[in-house]
Amino acid sequence: MKSLRELYRIGKGPSSSHTMGPQKAAKIFLEKNPSAKQFKVTLYGSLAATGKGHMTDTAIIEVLSAAAPVEIDWQPSVFLPYHPNGMKFVAYADEDKVADEWTVYSIGGGALSEGKGRDDMFNTPEVYDMNTMSDIMNWCYETGRNYWEYVDQCEDSGFWDYLLEVWHMMQQAVERGLNHEGRLPGPLNLTRKAPTYYVKASGYKQSLQSRGLVYAYALAVSEENASGGTIVTAPTCGASGVLPAVLYHLSRGHNFNDTRILHALATAGLIGNIVKKNASISGADVGCQGEVGVACAMASGAACQLFGGSPSQIEYAAEMGLEHHLGMTCDPVCGLVQIPCIERNAYAAARALDSNLYAAFSDGIHRVSFDKVVDVMKHTGHDIPSLYKETSEGGLAKGFNIVK
């Protein structure tokens, strides 16, 4: 598996696969072709189907237009073989002469791939020897250590400083979202809910107040993401509200210090990395189970560790967080990361706390392993028709016009 630096990426929303990835690709292509007289970018499949709502064209044009005019060609019905989020960049030396062209894929979480395996320019080193939860859990029991200690063993010496920056960014996203009022950008005219939920939660008894605050924190980050604010992919932009909400809530409600939170972040990242390696975290590839479902698994495992769960209980919490999102479609209304994405983050954050509690009451022994659920999620995602995988052609999005 790759470094967790590639899972936790700090950047601007609203979409890691539709905004962060394409913008990064545009920067790379511009560096190779700074003297181009014109650019043409063709967007395929899911990237084209929901790209306008996700501001894909804006992200690309913002970069390339500094050098030359840009034409965007939308091809939502054409799916390239490697991944549904395909792009082709073409640079012209003059009106008709092609100087360079490049096909690349935005594969989720802000990551890019040329689809070339070992020869891929984005093929960074593997820093983890073990790629399954069962192998890592066995290592934990054999060595008397925990998941975060395996992360510590594999990552470089500056990793914990980077993770501290990630934690600071997550907290800032929560706090900005709680203080921002008004409507979200786009034609849906949605009003931000996080500030209201936060105020209302304070009026309830402790048991309900706790749940209300978790909702507020998840809404805060998700609304910041939807408005193009700075967030952390965990594992994606569309699911970026779940893990920060749970960790922010537990750090303040139970006085966990930063060191404990960073250890929980490491464990959560390991859980997300296992899914990224063995299945997918791309909504265009496997549906929302790969985004919000994985985020819930990450937050479930992190919470269980904070409350002293054993390696098997942490694995169980993560398994439930993902299992009970199996089959979840990705059907953003008008291609925006707003409906149903924002509410899903809030519900998944609450479900993560429930998964932790359920696992904590158990002895950690259960029949369906996390690795099994990851495999099932992968196959389920590939069985789901493309109209339910970030194309806005089916499900909740059906009947709404794609943003022009």
C-alpha positions as CSV (number, residue, x, y, z in Angstrom):
1,M,0.0,0.0,0.0
2,K,1.0,3.6,-0.6
3,S,1.7,6.2,2.1
4,L,-1.2,7.7,4.0
5,R,-0.1,11.0,2.7
6,E,-1.8,9.9,-0.6
7,L,-5.1,9.2,1.2
8,Y,-5.2,12.3,3.4
9,R,-4.9,15.2,0.9
10,I,-5.4,18.8,1.9
11,G,-7.2,20.8,-0.8
12,K,-10.3,22.6,-2.0
13,G,-13.7,21.0,-2.6
14,P,-16.2,20.1,-3.8
15,S,-14.8,16.9,-5.3
16,S,-11.5,15.0,-5.0
17,S,-12.1,13.0,-8.2
18,H,-13.9,15.7,-10.2
19,T,-12.1,18.9,-9.0
20,M,-8.8,18.1,-7.3
21,G,-7.7,15.4,-9.7
22,P,-8.5,17.2,-12.9
23,Q,-6.9,20.4,-11.7
24,K,-3.7,18.6,-10.8
25,A,-3.7,16.9,-14.2
26,A,-4.1,20.3,-15.9
27,K,-1.1,21.7,-14.0
28,I,1.0,18.8,-15.1
29,F,0.0,19.2,-18.7
30,L,0.6,22.9,-18.6
31,E,4.1,22.4,-17.3
32,K,4.8,20.1,-20.3
33,N,3.2,22.5,-22.8
34,P,3.7,26.1,-21.6
35,S,3.9,27.5,-25.2
36,A,0.7,25.9,-26.5
37,K,-1.6,28.2,-28.5
38,Q,-4.7,26.3,-27.6
39,F,-5.9,23.5,-25.4
40,K,-8.7,21.0,-25.8
41,V,-9.8,18.8,-22.9
42,T,-12.2,15.9,-23.5
43,L,-14.0,14.6,-20.4
44,Y,-15.5,11.1,-20.5
45,G,-18.0,9.1,-18.6
46,S,-18.8,10.1,-15.0
47,L,-16.4,13.0,-15.3
48,A,-18.4,14.5,-18.1
49,A,-21.9,13.5,-16.7
50,T,-21.5,15.4,-13.4
51,G,-18.5,17.6,-14.2
52,K,-20.4,20.8,-14.6
53,G,-22.0,20.4,-11.2
54,H,-18.7,19.5,-9.6
55,M,-17.0,22.5,-11.4
56,T,-14.6,20.2,-13.3
57,D,-14.4,22.6,-16.2
58,T,-13.8,25.6,-13.9
59,A,-10.9,23.8,-12.2
60,I,-9.3,22.9,-15.5
61,I,-9.9,26.3,-17.2
62,E,-8.5,28.1,-14.2
63,V,-5.2,26.5,-14.8
64,L,-4.8,26.2,-18.6
65,S,-6.4,29.6,-19.5
66,A,-3.4,31.4,-18.0
67,A,-1.5,30.2,-21.1
68,A,-4.0,29.8,-23.9
69,P,-7.7,29.4,-24.8
70,V,-9.4,26.2,-23.6
71,E,-12.1,24.1,-25.2
72,I,-14.0,21.5,-23.1
73,D,-15.6,18.6,-24.9
74,W,-18.2,16.7,-22.8
75,Q,-18.6,13.0,-23.6
76,P,-20.8,11.5,-20.8
77,S,-21.8,8.4,-22.8
78,V,-18.2,7.4,-23.6
79,F,-16.4,5.3,-21.0
80,L,-12.7,4.6,-21.4
81,P,-11.7,1.1,-20.4
82,Y,-9.5,1.8,-17.3
83,H,-11.8,4.0,-15.2
84,P,-15.1,6.0,-15.6
85,N,-13.3,9.3,-14.9
86,G,-11.2,9.6,-18.0
87,M,-9.7,12.8,-19.5
88,K,-7.8,13.5,-22.7
89,F,-5.7,16.7,-22.8
90,V,-4.6,18.0,-26.2
91,A,-2.1,20.9,-26.8
92,Y,-2.0,22.7,-30.2
93,A,1.1,24.4,-31.6
94,D,-1.2,26.3,-33.9
95,E,-4.8,26.1,-35.1
96,D,-4.5,22.6,-36.6
97,K,-1.2,21.1,-35.4
98,V,-1.3,18.9,-32.3
99,A,1.8,19.4,-30.2
100,D,1.0,16.9,-27.4
101,E,-1.8,14.8,-26.1
102,W,-2.3,12.9,-22.9
103,T,-5.0,10.5,-21.5
104,V,-5.2,10.3,-17.8
105,Y,-7.7,9.2,-15.2
106,S,-8.9,10.7,-11.9
107,I,-9.3,7.5,-9.8
108,G,-10.7,8.9,-6.5
109,G,-9.4,10.8,-3.5
110,G,-7.6,13.3,-5.8
111,A,-5.3,10.6,-7.2
112,L,-4.4,10.3,-10.9
113,S,-3.4,7.3,-13.0
114,E,-2.4,6.8,-16.6
115,G,-3.7,3.2,-16.4
116,K,-0.2,1.8,-17.2
117,G,0.6,-0.2,-14.1
118,R,4.2,-0.2,-13.1
119,D,5.1,2.2,-16.0
120,D,2.6,4.8,-14.7
121,M,4.1,8.1,-13.9
122,F,2.0,8.3,-10.8
123,N,3.2,4.9,-9.5
124,T,4.7,5.9,-6.2
125,P,6.5,3.5,-3.8
126,E,4.6,0.9,-1.8
127,V,5.5,1.6,1.9
128,Y,3.3,-1.1,3.5
129,D,4.3,-4.7,3.2
130,M,0.9,-6.0,4.4
131,N,-2.3,-5.1,2.5
132,T,-5.1,-6.8,4.3
133,M,-6.7,-6.2,7.7
134,S,-6.4,-9.8,8.7
135,D,-2.6,-9.8,8.2
136,I,-2.2,-6.5,10.0
137,M,-4.5,-7.6,12.9
138,N,-2.4,-10.8,13.3
139,W,0.7,-8.7,13.4
140,C,-0.9,-6.7,16.2
141,Y,-1.5,-9.8,18.3
142,E,1.9,-11.3,17.6
143,T,3.8,-8.2,18.5
144,G,1.5,-6.8,21.2
145,R,1.1,-3.6,19.3
146,N,-1.8,-1.7,17.7
147,Y,-2.7,-0.6,14.2
148,W,-1.2,2.9,14.5
149,E,2.1,1.4,15.5
150,Y,2.2,-0.5,12.2
151,V,1.7,2.8,10.5
152,D,4.5,4.3,12.5
153,Q,6.8,1.4,11.5
154,C,6.0,2.0,7.7
155,E,5.8,5.8,7.3
156,D,8.8,8.2,7.1
157,S,10.1,10.3,10.0
158,G,8.1,13.4,9.0
159,F,4.7,11.6,8.8
160,W,3.4,12.6,12.3
161,D,4.1,16.2,11.6
162,Y,2.1,15.9,8.4
163,L,-0.7,14.1,10.2
164,L,-0.8,16.9,12.8
165,E,-1.3,19.4,9.9
166,V,-4.2,17.1,8.7
167,W,-5.8,17.2,12.1
168,H,-5.4,21.0,12.3
169,M,-7.0,21.4,8.9
170,M,-9.9,19.1,9.9
171,Q,-10.6,21.2,13.0
172,Q,-10.5,24.4,11.0
173,A,-12.9,23.0,8.5
174,V,-15.4,22.1,11.3
175,E,-15.1,25.6,12.9
176,R,-15.4,27.5,9.7
177,G,-18.5,25.5,8.8
178,L,-20.1,26.2,12.1
179,N,-19.6,29.9,11.7
180,H,-20.6,30.2,8.0
181,E,-24.3,31.0,7.4
182,G,-26.2,31.6,4.1
183,R,-26.8,29.5,1.0
184,L,-24.6,27.0,-0.7
185,P,-23.5,27.8,-4.3
186,G,-25.5,26.3,-7.2
187,P,-29.1,26.1,-8.4
188,L,-30.5,24.0,-5.5
189,N,-30.5,27.0,-3.2
190,L,-29.7,25.0,-0.1
191,T,-29.2,26.8,3.1
192,R,-26.3,25.9,5.3
193,K,-27.6,23.9,8.3
194,A,-24.5,23.4,10.5
195,P,-24.8,26.6,12.5
196,T,-28.4,26.0,13.3
197,Y,-27.8,22.3,14.2
198,Y,-25.0,23.4,16.5
199,V,-27.2,26.0,18.3
200,K,-30.2,23.6,18.6
201,A,-28.0,20.8,20.0
202,S,-27.1,22.8,23.0
203,G,-30.7,22.9,24.1
204,Y,-31.2,19.2,24.4
205,K,-30.3,16.8,27.2
206,Q,-26.8,15.3,27.2
207,S,-27.7,12.1,25.3
208,L,-29.4,13.9,22.4
209,Q,-27.0,16.9,22.5
210,S,-24.1,14.5,21.8
211,R,-25.8,13.2,18.6
212,G,-26.8,16.7,17.5
213,L,-23.3,18.0,17.8
214,V,-21.9,15.2,15.7
215,Y,-24.5,16.1,13.0
216,A,-23.5,19.7,13.2
217,Y,-19.8,18.9,12.9
218,A,-20.3,16.6,9.9
219,L,-22.6,19.2,8.2
220,A,-20.0,21.9,8.8
221,V,-17.2,20.2,7.0
222,S,-19.5,18.9,4.2
223,E,-20.9,22.4,3.6
224,E,-17.4,23.8,3.5
225,N,-16.5,21.2,0.9
226,A,-19.7,21.9,-1.1
227,S,-18.8,25.6,-1.3
228,G,-15.2,25.0,-2.4
229,G,-13.6,25.4,1.0
230,T,-10.3,23.8,2.1
231,I,-10.8,20.3,3.5
232,V,-9.0,17.0,3.9
233,T,-9.9,14.0,1.8
234,A,-10.9,11.2,4.2
235,P,-11.0,9.3,2.0
236,T,-12.6,11.7,-0.6
237,C,-14.0,15.3,-0.7
238,G,-17.5,14.0,-0.9
239,A,-17.1,12.0,2.3
240,S,-14.8,14.5,4.0
241,G,-17.2,15.3,6.9
242,V,-17.5,11.9,8.6
243,L,-14.1,11.4,10.2
244,P,-13.5,15.0,11.3
245,A,-16.9,15.1,12.9
246,V,-16.3,12.0,15.0
247,L,-12.7,13.0,16.0
248,Y,-13.7,16.6,16.7
249,H,-16.6,15.5,18.9
250,L,-14.6,12.9,20.8
251,S,-11.6,15.2,21.3
252,R,-13.8,17.8,23.0
253,G,-16.3,15.6,24.7
254,H,-13.8,13.2,26.2
255,N,-10.7,15.4,26.3
256,F,-8.5,13.1,24.1
257,N,-5.2,14.9,23.5
258,D,-3.7,15.4,20.1
259,T,-1.4,12.4,20.4
260,R,-4.3,10.1,20.9
261,I,-6.2,11.7,18.0
262,L,-3.2,11.3,15.7
263,H,-3.0,7.6,16.6
264,A,-6.7,7.3,15.8
265,L,-6.2,9.2,12.5
266,A,-3.4,6.8,11.6
267,T,-5.6,3.8,12.2
268,A,-8.5,5.3,10.3
269,G,-6.1,6.0,7.4
270,L,-4.9,2.4,7.4
271,I,-8.5,1.2,7.2
272,G,-9.1,3.5,4.2
273,N,-5.9,2.5,2.6
274,I,-6.8,-1.2,2.7
275,V,-10.0,-0.4,0.8
276,K,-8.2,1.8,-1.7
277,K,-5.7,-0.9,-2.3
278,N,-8.1,-3.9,-2.6
279,A,-11.2,-2.2,-4.0
280,S,-11.9,1.5,-4.7
281,I,-12.7,4.8,-3.0
282,S,-14.2,6.3,-6.2
283,G,-17.9,7.0,-6.4
284,A,-17.7,6.7,-10.1
285,D,-16.3,3.2,-9.8
286,V,-18.2,1.6,-7.0
287,G,-20.8,4.1,-5.8
288,C,-21.1,6.0,-2.6
289,Q,-20.3,2.8,-0.6
290,G,-16.7,3.5,-1.6
291,E,-16.9,7.1,-0.3
292,V,-19.2,7.6,2.6
293,G,-19.2,3.8,3.4
294,V,-15.4,3.8,3.7
295,A,-15.4,7.1,5.6
296,C,-17.8,5.5,8.1
297,A,-15.5,2.5,8.5
298,M,-12.5,4.7,9.1
299,A,-14.4,6.8,11.7
300,S,-15.7,3.6,13.4
301,G,-12.3,2.1,13.8
302,A,-10.8,5.4,15.0
303,A,-13.5,5.8,17.6
304,C,-13.1,2.2,18.8
305,Q,-9.4,2.7,19.2
306,L,-9.9,5.9,21.2
307,F,-12.1,4.0,23.6
308,G,-9.6,1.2,24.2
309,G,-10.9,-1.3,21.7
310,S,-8.7,-4.4,21.0
311,P,-7.4,-5.0,17.5
312,S,-10.3,-7.4,16.8
313,Q,-12.9,-5.0,18.1
314,I,-11.5,-2.2,16.0
315,E,-11.6,-4.5,12.9
316,Y,-15.2,-5.3,13.8
317,A,-16.2,-1.7,14.2
318,A,-14.7,-0.9,10.8
319,E,-16.4,-3.9,9.2
320,M,-19.8,-2.8,10.4
321,G,-19.2,0.8,9.3
322,L,-18.6,-0.5,5.7
323,E,-21.0,-3.5,5.6
324,H,-24.1,-1.4,6.4
325,H,-23.4,0.9,3.5
326,L,-23.1,-1.9,0.9
327,G,-24.9,-1.1,-2.3
328,M,-25.2,2.6,-1.6
329,T,-25.4,4.4,-4.9
330,C,-23.8,7.7,-5.9
331,D,-26.5,9.8,-7.4
332,P,-25.8,13.5,-6.8
333,V,-28.7,15.8,-7.7
334,C,-27.7,18.1,-10.5
335,G,-24.1,16.7,-10.2
336,L,-23.6,18.8,-7.0
337,V,-22.0,17.4,-3.9
338,Q,-25.0,18.5,-1.9
339,I,-28.0,16.2,-2.1
340,P,-27.8,13.6,-0.8
341,C,-24.1,13.9,0.0
342,I,-24.2,16.3,2.9
343,E,-26.8,14.5,4.9
344,R,-25.1,11.2,4.2
345,N,-22.0,12.5,6.0
346,A,-24.0,13.4,9.1
347,Y,-25.7,10.0,9.2
348,A,-22.5,8.1,8.6
349,A,-20.8,10.0,11.5
350,A,-23.6,9.0,13.8
351,R,-23.4,5.4,12.5
352,A,-19.7,5.3,13.2
353,L,-20.3,6.0,16.8
354,D,-22.9,3.3,16.9
355,S,-20.5,0.8,15.2
356,N,-17.9,1.6,17.9
357,L,-20.4,1.0,20.7
358,Y,-21.7,-2.2,19.2
359,A,-18.1,-3.5,18.7
360,A,-17.2,-2.4,22.3
361,F,-20.0,-4.5,23.7
362,S,-18.7,-7.6,21.8
363,D,-15.6,-9.7,22.3
364,G,-14.5,-8.9,18.8
365,I,-15.4,-12.3,17.4
366,H,-17.7,-12.3,14.3
367,R,-18.3,-14.2,11.1
368,V,-17.8,-11.7,8.4
369,S,-14.4,-10.1,8.2
370,F,-13.5,-6.6,7.1
371,D,-11.5,-8.0,4.2
372,K,-14.5,-10.0,3.1
373,V,-16.7,-6.9,3.1
374,V,-14.1,-5.0,1.1
375,D,-14.2,-7.7,-1.5
376,V,-18.0,-7.8,-1.6
377,M,-18.1,-4.0,-1.8
378,K,-15.8,-4.1,-4.9
379,H,-17.9,-6.6,-6.7
380,T,-21.2,-5.0,-5.7
381,G,-19.9,-1.7,-7.0
382,H,-18.9,-3.1,-10.3
383,D,-22.4,-4.8,-10.6
384,I,-24.2,-1.5,-10.0
385,P,-25.3,0.1,-13.3
386,S,-23.3,3.2,-14.4
387,L,-26.4,5.5,-14.0
388,Y,-26.1,5.0,-10.3
389,K,-22.4,5.8,-10.1
390,E,-21.9,9.5,-10.2
391,T,-23.6,10.2,-13.5
392,S,-26.7,11.9,-12.1
393,E,-28.8,9.8,-14.5
394,G,-30.6,7.6,-11.9
395,G,-31.7,7.3,-8.3
396,L,-32.3,10.6,-6.4
397,A,-30.9,12.6,-9.3
398,K,-33.3,11.3,-11.9
399,G,-35.7,14.1,-13.1
400,F,-33.3,16.9,-12.3
401,N,-31.5,18.8,-15.0
402,I,-27.7,18.7,-15.0
403,V,-26.2,22.1,-14.2
404,K,-25.4,24.0,-17.4
